[in-house]
Every structure is written in structure tokens, then in C-alpha cells.
Amino acid sequence: MTRILVDTNIFLDVLCEREDVVDASEAALNWCVDHPNEAWMAWHSLSNLHFIGLKYVSKSKTEAFISDMLEIFEISPTDTRSARFARMLPMPDFEDALQVAAAVMVKADFILTRNLKDYKKSPIPAMAPEEFVERFV
């Protein structure tokens, strides 16, 4: 069993249909459909998706996408302690540190992200969707 937490940028690849990267990200999300209870997302990814989706896509497509993701993914239970943990991580981006805190809470094996450089000091290893697809799909 492989447990993953999916970073917001992977969802955005699919929602915004980012040409160069959508195929690998979509394949990774499809793996999640077939592996219930192994695919997780951070609570704050929902607000990020909503905000960016409304700006770059459409309200109806964004809301439908979020509804679909809520049928597939479990939401990591995070709290004040998780936020404090994230603040202490030696990471350049606080939002990425929040993703790590969410991954720690669910004992994820990997964080699926396109932003590997900012996860170099993460206690949970980061993996690009292309590598994930090659190894697990």
C-alpha cells in the first residue's frame, strides 16, 4: 500500500489543463481513484483550488472539479499543532510546509508535487507525477 498526499499544483495541472504536464498529473489522479484511502489532500488545497480556478477557469468547472476531488480524496486532519509544526520546518514556502504537515498527519509515503526543489528538506519525500506514474501506474 502506498499512501500519498497530493500537492495543490497537481490538481491545478488538471483543472487548468496545463498543456505540458496535464497527462502525468491526470494519470496520477486516476491512480487515486483506484486506491481509496491511499490518496490524501490538505484542507487548504481546497481554498487554493477554488481561488485559482475561479480566476483562470470558470466557477462551474472549478466547483465540479472540487466536488469530484472530494469524492476521491480524503482530507488530512490538521490542527494548531500541525500549523506550528509547519512553521518550524526549514522550508522556503509556508504553503509547502503546510502540505508537509498534512502529509505527516496521514503518514504519507510521498508528497506528489511538481515543486520538488522546495521540498528538499521535507521529512516526507517529494515525487514528481511523471516518476509516480512510472513507478506505480
PyMOL commands that place a pseudoatom at each C-alpha (Angstrom):
pseudoatom trace, name=CA, resn=MET, resi=1, chain=A, elem=C, hetatm=0, pos=[0.000, 0.000, 0.000]
pseudoatom trace, name=CA, resn=THR, resi=2, chain=A, elem=C, hetatm=0, pos=[1.347, 3.426, -0.984]
pseudoatom trace, name=CA, resn=ARG, resi=3, chain=A, elem=C, hetatm=0, pos=[-0.116, 6.454, 0.744]
pseudoatom trace, name=CA, resn=ILE, resi=4, chain=A, elem=C, hetatm=0, pos=[0.287, 9.830, -0.961]
pseudoatom trace, name=CA, resn=LEU, resi=5, chain=A, elem=C, hetatm=0, pos=[-0.617, 13.418, -0.304]
pseudoatom trace, name=CA, resn=VAL, resi=6, chain=A, elem=C, hetatm=0, pos=[-1.202, 15.377, -3.494]
pseudoatom trace, name=CA, resn=ASP, resi=7, chain=A, elem=C, hetatm=0, pos=[0.022, 18.975, -3.612]
pseudoatom trace, name=CA, resn=THR, resi=8, chain=A, elem=C, hetatm=0, pos=[-2.254, 21.677, -4.992]
pseudoatom trace, name=CA, resn=ASN, resi=9, chain=A, elem=C, hetatm=0, pos=[-0.168, 22.136, -8.140]
pseudoatom trace, name=CA, resn=ILE, resi=10, chain=A, elem=C, hetatm=0, pos=[-1.041, 18.622, -9.358]
pseudoatom trace, name=CA, resn=PHE, resi=11, chain=A, elem=C, hetatm=0, pos=[-4.754, 19.352, -9.077]
pseudoatom trace, name=CA, resn=LEU, resi=12, chain=A, elem=C, hetatm=0, pos=[-4.192, 22.649, -10.890]
pseudoatom trace, name=CA, resn=ASP, resi=13, chain=A, elem=C, hetatm=0, pos=[-2.418, 20.864, -13.744]
pseudoatom trace, name=CA, resn=VAL, resi=14, chain=A, elem=C, hetatm=0, pos=[-5.654, 19.004, -14.410]
pseudoatom trace, name=CA, resn=LEU, resi=15, chain=A, elem=C, hetatm=0, pos=[-8.174, 21.723, -13.579]
pseudoatom trace, name=CA, resn=CYS, resi=16, chain=A, elem=C, hetatm=0, pos=[-6.379, 24.321, -15.700]
pseudoatom trace, name=CA, resn=GLU, resi=17, chain=A, elem=C, hetatm=0, pos=[-5.393, 21.770, -18.373]
pseudoatom trace, name=CA, resn=ARG, resi=18, chain=A, elem=C, hetatm=0, pos=[-1.732, 22.802, -18.318]
pseudoatom trace, name=CA, resn=GLU, resi=19, chain=A, elem=C, hetatm=0, pos=[-0.534, 21.504, -21.679]
pseudoatom trace, name=CA, resn=ASP, resi=20, chain=A, elem=C, hetatm=0, pos=[2.956, 20.243, -20.923]
pseudoatom trace, name=CA, resn=VAL, resi=21, chain=A, elem=C, hetatm=0, pos=[2.096, 18.483, -17.671]
pseudoatom trace, name=CA, resn=VAL, resi=22, chain=A, elem=C, hetatm=0, pos=[-1.571, 17.528, -17.635]
pseudoatom trace, name=CA, resn=ASP, resi=23, chain=A, elem=C, hetatm=0, pos=[-1.086, 13.925, -18.840]
pseudoatom trace, name=CA, resn=ALA, resi=24, chain=A, elem=C, hetatm=0, pos=[1.160, 12.767, -15.984]
pseudoatom trace, name=CA, resn=SER, resi=25, chain=A, elem=C, hetatm=0, pos=[-0.860, 14.612, -13.354]
pseudoatom trace, name=CA, resn=GLU, resi=26, chain=A, elem=C, hetatm=0, pos=[-4.117, 13.207, -14.709]
pseudoatom trace, name=CA, resn=ALA, resi=27, chain=A, elem=C, hetatm=0, pos=[-2.664, 9.670, -14.716]
pseudoatom trace, name=CA, resn=ALA, resi=28, chain=A, elem=C, hetatm=0, pos=[-1.588, 10.122, -11.092]
pseudoatom trace, name=CA, resn=LEU, resi=29, chain=A, elem=C, hetatm=0, pos=[-5.054, 11.361, -10.098]
pseudoatom trace, name=CA, resn=ASN, resi=30, chain=A, elem=C, hetatm=0, pos=[-6.605, 8.399, -11.918]
pseudoatom trace, name=CA, resn=TRP, resi=31, chain=A, elem=C, hetatm=0, pos=[-4.433, 6.094, -9.785]
pseudoatom trace, name=CA, resn=CYS, resi=32, chain=A, elem=C, hetatm=0, pos=[-6.016, 7.761, -6.766]
pseudoatom trace, name=CA, resn=VAL, resi=33, chain=A, elem=C, hetatm=0, pos=[-9.487, 6.807, -7.990]
pseudoatom trace, name=CA, resn=ASP, resi=34, chain=A, elem=C, hetatm=0, pos=[-8.464, 3.143, -7.901]
pseudoatom trace, name=CA, resn=HIS, resi=35, chain=A, elem=C, hetatm=0, pos=[-6.779, 3.380, -4.475]
pseudoatom trace, name=CA, resn=PRO, resi=36, chain=A, elem=C, hetatm=0, pos=[-9.303, 4.664, -1.946]
pseudoatom trace, name=CA, resn=ASN, resi=37, chain=A, elem=C, hetatm=0, pos=[-7.911, 5.607, 1.457]
pseudoatom trace, name=CA, resn=GLU, resi=38, chain=A, elem=C, hetatm=0, pos=[-4.399, 5.925, -0.017]
pseudoatom trace, name=CA, resn=ALA, resi=39, chain=A, elem=C, hetatm=0, pos=[-4.890, 9.349, -1.628]
pseudoatom trace, name=CA, resn=TRP, resi=40, chain=A, elem=C, hetatm=0, pos=[-5.000, 12.439, 0.553]
pseudoatom trace, name=CA, resn=MET, resi=41, chain=A, elem=C, hetatm=0, pos=[-5.137, 16.184, 0.134]
pseudoatom trace, name=CA, resn=ALA, resi=42, chain=A, elem=C, hetatm=0, pos=[-4.567, 19.072, 2.502]
pseudoatom trace, name=CA, resn=TRP, resi=43, chain=A, elem=C, hetatm=0, pos=[-7.562, 21.056, 3.694]
pseudoatom trace, name=CA, resn=HIS, resi=44, chain=A, elem=C, hetatm=0, pos=[-6.088, 24.326, 2.443]
pseudoatom trace, name=CA, resn=SER, resi=45, chain=A, elem=C, hetatm=0, pos=[-5.688, 22.899, -1.074]
pseudoatom trace, name=CA, resn=LEU, resi=46, chain=A, elem=C, hetatm=0, pos=[-9.444, 23.271, -1.456]
pseudoatom trace, name=CA, resn=SER, resi=47, chain=A, elem=C, hetatm=0, pos=[-9.341, 27.036, -0.952]
pseudoatom trace, name=CA, resn=ASN, resi=48, chain=A, elem=C, hetatm=0, pos=[-6.314, 27.329, -3.250]
pseudoatom trace, name=CA, resn=LEU, resi=49, chain=A, elem=C, hetatm=0, pos=[-8.115, 25.364, -5.974]
pseudoatom trace, name=CA, resn=HIS, resi=50, chain=A, elem=C, hetatm=0, pos=[-11.238, 27.433, -5.600]
pseudoatom trace, name=CA, resn=PHE, resi=51, chain=A, elem=C, hetatm=0, pos=[-9.423, 30.767, -5.694]
pseudoatom trace, name=CA, resn=ILE, resi=52, chain=A, elem=C, hetatm=0, pos=[-7.200, 29.924, -8.666]
pseudoatom trace, name=CA, resn=GLY, resi=53, chain=A, elem=C, hetatm=0, pos=[-9.916, 28.030, -10.534]
pseudoatom trace, name=CA, resn=LEU, resi=54, chain=A, elem=C, hetatm=0, pos=[-12.298, 30.982, -10.366]
pseudoatom trace, name=CA, resn=LYS, resi=55, chain=A, elem=C, hetatm=0, pos=[-9.552, 33.245, -11.675]
pseudoatom trace, name=CA, resn=TYR, resi=56, chain=A, elem=C, hetatm=0, pos=[-8.330, 31.068, -14.561]
pseudoatom trace, name=CA, resn=VAL, resi=57, chain=A, elem=C, hetatm=0, pos=[-11.096, 28.616, -15.428]
pseudoatom trace, name=CA, resn=SER, resi=58, chain=A, elem=C, hetatm=0, pos=[-14.790, 29.047, -14.570]
pseudoatom trace, name=CA, resn=LYS, resi=59, chain=A, elem=C, hetatm=0, pos=[-16.948, 28.817, -11.486]
pseudoatom trace, name=CA, resn=SER, resi=60, chain=A, elem=C, hetatm=0, pos=[-18.927, 25.821, -12.739]
pseudoatom trace, name=CA, resn=LYS, resi=61, chain=A, elem=C, hetatm=0, pos=[-15.862, 23.839, -13.841]
pseudoatom trace, name=CA, resn=THR, resi=62, chain=A, elem=C, hetatm=0, pos=[-13.990, 24.664, -10.618]
pseudoatom trace, name=CA, resn=GLU, resi=63, chain=A, elem=C, hetatm=0, pos=[-16.870, 23.703, -8.350]
pseudoatom trace, name=CA, resn=ALA, resi=64, chain=A, elem=C, hetatm=0, pos=[-17.496, 20.468, -10.267]
pseudoatom trace, name=CA, resn=PHE, resi=65, chain=A, elem=C, hetatm=0, pos=[-13.789, 19.617, -10.068]
pseudoatom trace, name=CA, resn=ILE, resi=66, chain=A, elem=C, hetatm=0, pos=[-13.674, 20.224, -6.315]
pseudoatom trace, name=CA, resn=SER, resi=67, chain=A, elem=C, hetatm=0, pos=[-16.787, 18.088, -5.838]
pseudoatom trace, name=CA, resn=ASP, resi=68, chain=A, elem=C, hetatm=0, pos=[-15.154, 15.280, -7.821]
pseudoatom trace, name=CA, resn=MET, resi=69, chain=A, elem=C, hetatm=0, pos=[-11.950, 15.525, -5.769]
pseudoatom trace, name=CA, resn=LEU, resi=70, chain=A, elem=C, hetatm=0, pos=[-13.946, 15.317, -2.542]
pseudoatom trace, name=CA, resn=GLU, resi=71, chain=A, elem=C, hetatm=0, pos=[-15.364, 12.010, -3.758]
pseudoatom trace, name=CA, resn=ILE, resi=72, chain=A, elem=C, hetatm=0, pos=[-11.875, 10.622, -4.416]
pseudoatom trace, name=CA, resn=PHE, resi=73, chain=A, elem=C, hetatm=0, pos=[-9.599, 12.099, -1.753]
pseudoatom trace, name=CA, resn=GLU, resi=74, chain=A, elem=C, hetatm=0, pos=[-9.532, 12.007, 1.987]
pseudoatom trace, name=CA, resn=ILE, resi=75, chain=A, elem=C, hetatm=0, pos=[-8.762, 15.327, 3.681]
pseudoatom trace, name=CA, resn=SER, resi=76, chain=A, elem=C, hetatm=0, pos=[-5.855, 15.294, 6.103]
pseudoatom trace, name=CA, resn=PRO, resi=77, chain=A, elem=C, hetatm=0, pos=[-6.923, 16.143, 9.649]
pseudoatom trace, name=CA, resn=THR, resi=78, chain=A, elem=C, hetatm=0, pos=[-4.776, 19.077, 10.698]
pseudoatom trace, name=CA, resn=ASP, resi=79, chain=A, elem=C, hetatm=0, pos=[-4.901, 21.378, 13.677]
pseudoatom trace, name=CA, resn=THR, resi=80, chain=A, elem=C, hetatm=0, pos=[-2.997, 24.062, 15.538]
pseudoatom trace, name=CA, resn=ARG, resi=81, chain=A, elem=C, hetatm=0, pos=[-0.187, 21.659, 16.373]
pseudoatom trace, name=CA, resn=SER, resi=82, chain=A, elem=C, hetatm=0, pos=[0.176, 20.861, 12.657]
pseudoatom trace, name=CA, resn=ALA, resi=83, chain=A, elem=C, hetatm=0, pos=[0.387, 24.562, 11.796]
pseudoatom trace, name=CA, resn=ARG, resi=84, chain=A, elem=C, hetatm=0, pos=[3.051, 25.087, 14.456]
pseudoatom trace, name=CA, resn=PHE, resi=85, chain=A, elem=C, hetatm=0, pos=[4.969, 22.102, 13.098]
pseudoatom trace, name=CA, resn=ALA, resi=86, chain=A, elem=C, hetatm=0, pos=[4.797, 23.608, 9.604]
pseudoatom trace, name=CA, resn=ARG, resi=87, chain=A, elem=C, hetatm=0, pos=[6.157, 26.927, 10.885]
pseudoatom trace, name=CA, resn=MET, resi=88, chain=A, elem=C, hetatm=0, pos=[9.201, 25.117, 12.278]
pseudoatom trace, name=CA, resn=LEU, resi=89, chain=A, elem=C, hetatm=0, pos=[10.085, 23.258, 9.087]
pseudoatom trace, name=CA, resn=PRO, resi=90, chain=A, elem=C, hetatm=0, pos=[13.183, 24.567, 7.269]
pseudoatom trace, name=CA, resn=MET, resi=91, chain=A, elem=C, hetatm=0, pos=[11.287, 25.155, 4.043]
pseudoatom trace, name=CA, resn=PRO, resi=92, chain=A, elem=C, hetatm=0, pos=[11.262, 28.302, 1.896]
pseudoatom trace, name=CA, resn=ASP, resi=93, chain=A, elem=C, hetatm=0, pos=[7.479, 28.323, 1.310]
pseudoatom trace, name=CA, resn=PHE, resi=94, chain=A, elem=C, hetatm=0, pos=[4.978, 28.157, 4.187]
pseudoatom trace, name=CA, resn=GLU, resi=95, chain=A, elem=C, hetatm=0, pos=[2.238, 26.735, 1.954]
pseudoatom trace, name=CA, resn=ASP, resi=96, chain=A, elem=C, hetatm=0, pos=[4.532, 23.816, 1.087]
pseudoatom trace, name=CA, resn=ALA, resi=97, chain=A, elem=C, hetatm=0, pos=[5.288, 23.365, 4.785]
pseudoatom trace, name=CA, resn=LEU, resi=98, chain=A, elem=C, hetatm=0, pos=[1.540, 23.116, 5.419]
pseudoatom trace, name=CA, resn=GLN, resi=99, chain=A, elem=C, hetatm=0, pos=[1.378, 20.379, 2.778]
pseudoatom trace, name=CA, resn=VAL, resi=100, chain=A, elem=C, hetatm=0, pos=[4.152, 18.541, 4.640]
pseudoatom trace, name=CA, resn=ALA, resi=101, chain=A, elem=C, hetatm=0, pos=[2.319, 18.882, 7.946]
pseudoatom trace, name=CA, resn=ALA, resi=102, chain=A, elem=C, hetatm=0, pos=[-0.800, 17.430, 6.316]
pseudoatom trace, name=CA, resn=ALA, resi=103, chain=A, elem=C, hetatm=0, pos=[1.277, 14.562, 4.887]
pseudoatom trace, name=CA, resn=VAL, resi=104, chain=A, elem=C, hetatm=0, pos=[2.823, 13.826, 8.286]
pseudoatom trace, name=CA, resn=MET, resi=105, chain=A, elem=C, hetatm=0, pos=[-0.640, 13.624, 9.870]
pseudoatom trace, name=CA, resn=VAL, resi=106, chain=A, elem=C, hetatm=0, pos=[-1.686, 10.853, 7.470]
pseudoatom trace, name=CA, resn=LYS, resi=107, chain=A, elem=C, hetatm=0, pos=[1.688, 9.087, 7.464]
pseudoatom trace, name=CA, resn=ALA, resi=108, chain=A, elem=C, hetatm=0, pos=[2.084, 9.604, 3.718]
pseudoatom trace, name=CA, resn=ASP, resi=109, chain=A, elem=C, hetatm=0, pos=[4.881, 7.803, 1.931]
pseudoatom trace, name=CA, resn=PHE, resi=110, chain=A, elem=C, hetatm=0, pos=[5.234, 10.588, -0.644]
pseudoatom trace, name=CA, resn=ILE, resi=111, chain=A, elem=C, hetatm=0, pos=[4.074, 14.075, -1.461]
pseudoatom trace, name=CA, resn=LEU, resi=112, chain=A, elem=C, hetatm=0, pos=[3.129, 14.235, -5.112]
pseudoatom trace, name=CA, resn=THR, resi=113, chain=A, elem=C, hetatm=0, pos=[4.223, 17.639, -6.391]
pseudoatom trace, name=CA, resn=ARG, resi=114, chain=A, elem=C, hetatm=0, pos=[5.648, 19.450, -9.342]
pseudoatom trace, name=CA, resn=ASN, resi=115, chain=A, elem=C, hetatm=0, pos=[7.643, 21.695, -6.973]
pseudoatom trace, name=CA, resn=LEU, resi=116, chain=A, elem=C, hetatm=0, pos=[10.427, 19.308, -5.935]
pseudoatom trace, name=CA, resn=LYS, resi=117, chain=A, elem=C, hetatm=0, pos=[13.033, 21.967, -5.118]
pseudoatom trace, name=CA, resn=ASP, resi=118, chain=A, elem=C, hetatm=0, pos=[11.030, 23.438, -2.227]
pseudoatom trace, name=CA, resn=TYR, resi=119, chain=A, elem=C, hetatm=0, pos=[10.571, 20.001, -0.641]
pseudoatom trace, name=CA, resn=LYS, resi=120, chain=A, elem=C, hetatm=0, pos=[14.271, 19.121, -0.358]
pseudoatom trace, name=CA, resn=LYS, resi=121, chain=A, elem=C, hetatm=0, pos=[14.185, 19.441, 3.452]
pseudoatom trace, name=CA, resn=SER, resi=122, chain=A, elem=C, hetatm=0, pos=[10.809, 17.787, 3.882]
pseudoatom trace, name=CA, resn=PRO, resi=123, chain=A, elem=C, hetatm=0, pos=[10.637, 14.805, 6.250]
pseudoatom trace, name=CA, resn=ILE, resi=124, chain=A, elem=C, hetatm=0, pos=[8.325, 13.168, 3.681]
pseudoatom trace, name=CA, resn=PRO, resi=125, chain=A, elem=C, hetatm=0, pos=[9.954, 12.668, 0.265]
pseudoatom trace, name=CA, resn=ALA, resi=126, chain=A, elem=C, hetatm=0, pos=[8.501, 14.518, -2.697]
pseudoatom trace, name=CA, resn=MET, resi=127, chain=A, elem=C, hetatm=0, pos=[7.912, 12.893, -6.059]
pseudoatom trace, name=CA, resn=ALA, resi=128, chain=A, elem=C, hetatm=0, pos=[7.000, 14.346, -9.444]
pseudoatom trace, name=CA, resn=PRO, resi=129, chain=A, elem=C, hetatm=0, pos=[3.905, 12.940, -11.157]
pseudoatom trace, name=CA, resn=GLU, resi=130, chain=A, elem=C, hetatm=0, pos=[5.986, 11.538, -14.028]
pseudoatom trace, name=CA, resn=GLU, resi=131, chain=A, elem=C, hetatm=0, pos=[8.072, 9.462, -11.623]
pseudoatom trace, name=CA, resn=PHE, resi=132, chain=A, elem=C, hetatm=0, pos=[4.979, 8.410, -9.694]
pseudoatom trace, name=CA, resn=VAL, resi=133, chain=A, elem=C, hetatm=0, pos=[3.272, 7.224, -12.878]
pseudoatom trace, name=CA, resn=GLU, resi=134, chain=A, elem=C, hetatm=0, pos=[6.384, 5.337, -13.947]
pseudoatom trace, name=CA, resn=ARG, resi=135, chain=A, elem=C, hetatm=0, pos=[6.683, 3.569, -10.584]
pseudoatom trace, name=CA, resn=PHE, resi=136, chain=A, elem=C, hetatm=0, pos=[3.061, 2.929, -9.606]
pseudoatom trace, name=CA, resn=VAL, resi=137, chain=A, elem=C, hetatm=0, pos=[0.686, 3.227, -12.559]
for i in range(1, 137): cmd.bond("trace and resi %d" % i, "trace and resi %d" % (i + 1))
show_as sticks, trace
zoom trace
